[in-house]
Amino acid sequence: MAITYRGEKFAGYNIPKRTPKHPKKSHAVLAKEGDKIRLIRFGEQGAKTAGKPKQGESSKMKKKRASFKARHAKNIRKGKMSAAYWADKVKW
């Protein structure tokens, strides 16, 4: 079920993909909530994010992840139509 939206192909709704050729943003997702559809770009290109929690992770990375989640908590709670939600889900 490939979807083309504004000349860009997506595997489906609410499925994030990497965008290595985009000058600023590292990921994109075609978000859908109810009948609203929105293209959301998120994540800094080339940024060293914490990634998914790993066993034996350093305390510095744990603090980095916690800081991101605390700083963006309000926007993460907005749900699928916010870039912060997707950044939290995919990159942090």
Buried (B, 14 or more C-beta within 10 A) or exposed (E): EEBEEEEEEBEEBBEBBEBEEBEEBBBBBBBBEEEEEEEBBBBEBEEEBBEEEEEEBEEEBEEBBEEBBEEBEEBBEEEBBBBBBBBBBBBB
